[in-house]
Amino acid sequence: MRVLVSRQDGLGGVLLAGPALRAVAARADEVVLLCGPRGRAAADLLPGVDRVIEWRAPWIDPAPVPVRRGEIDGLTRRLRGFDRALILTSSQQSPLPLALLLRLAGTPWIGGISEDCPGSLLDLRHRPGEDMPEPLRMLALAEDAGFPSPDDARLRIRDPLPGTGHLTGGPGYVVVHPGASVPARAWPPGHCADAVRLLRAAGHRVVVTGGGDEKDLTALVAGEDGVDLGGRTTLAELASVLAGARAVVAGNTGPAHLAAAVGTPVVSLFAPTVPAARWAPFGVPMALLGDQQAPCKDTRARECPVDGHPCLSSVGADEVAAALEIVMTREAAPKRKAATAREAGTTGKAGTTREAALQEVTR
């Protein structure tokens, strides 16, 4: 049985699809993942994926290209020959445009989550519970389609990961990841820099991570007190750096989910533009910081709609440092052993008040 599974948005969304993909892979002969360019690097790290088709969906990508008949026809040809298809989407995305293309490609059975009437486009119209964590929401669709989960449903990536001790200086550090693909979800850069200085003064070695387009940001945040890895890692190397960390400080962004996928505790600076119940780091010790009742709640805003970005700017470096100490006490021993091996250069398996804002969560 050849199965196409689709998740066409960014890095985080693709990583969160991992448990559903492993469920499908346990019963399928071949699993092909259809993803967009923003999620491709994550797709290459997921267990259970035999092949990847990359295509930018005009109805999902935040910077969509015009719809062109030739490109649609080309994708439809690439989608031929599958026995089943599962279309994984977040709550604000529709599976129906892709379902139409799959029907034109001759796919005999298609499942998806849809609030809209799908007509003949879906054979399985799954209706999930409210505010389910995103990985479980997608896994529930897979299970409803006849692909029960074979494991514990945590996020995972492929092993082995590359050694990164030459970048980090060895084990025993913490990571601050200041960037976010959506500006409204980022902790202010000055706050990040304050946290690096405070953590360094408290005796922690601090590694600052970021993409190639975030070098100015990571340099500012790292200053004289942090190790600046901005633009110096592939996604697999970033995963290894996060795996070697005692804990990670990050906003609601793909690397926070990557940290969860390698078993590292996360201090999550979470803007409530989307629900934390769905999108917070899953399956690891986690501290949630940020005013979850701020006026931007559930707006899905990309740019902060409130002057001063109060949901996150109200969180101080001292609160982050305190949260970091909490989650580090709950890290798992097996994870530490594997990460230490990577750092040595080897590879292997891998609220409304300030008091209420810090919520220790273990899923």
Beta strands, then each sheet from edge to edge (+ up, - down):
strand 1: 2-6
strand 2: 30-35
strand 3: 51-54
strand 4: 84-87
strand 5: 110-113
strand 6: 124-126
strand 7: 173-177
strand 8: 205-208
strand 9: 226-228
strand 10: 248-251
strand 11: 266-269
strand 12: 285-289
strand 13: 359-362
sheet 1: 3+ 2+ 1+ 4+ 5+ 6+
sheet 2: 9+ 8+ 7+ 10+ 11+ 12+ 13-
end
